[in-house]
């Protein structure tokens, strides 16, 4: 899958994505793609990494996503392991 090819399942890459979201919580856009473009202009991150990060972090309740306008709020107190995410396990299993 082309999507999985652009994805790095390492903790470091997911950490970079999480930190980018955390540092840019003030961003707001009409949709997820517009949000990605704003975020990517501030901190370059691959779109596959961004989409996977938003899905995984949302599932783990590390972030809260609001759809209209599209915003991301980070829960600074939440802790979770990437391996606890069914989405993470599925996406990273596609790479094997």
Secondary structure, 3 states (H helix, E strand, C coil): CHHHHCCCCCHHHHHHHHHHHHHCCCCCECCHHHHHHHHHHHCCCCHHHHHHHHHHHHHCCCEEEECCCEEEEECCCCCCCHHHCHHHHHHHHCCC
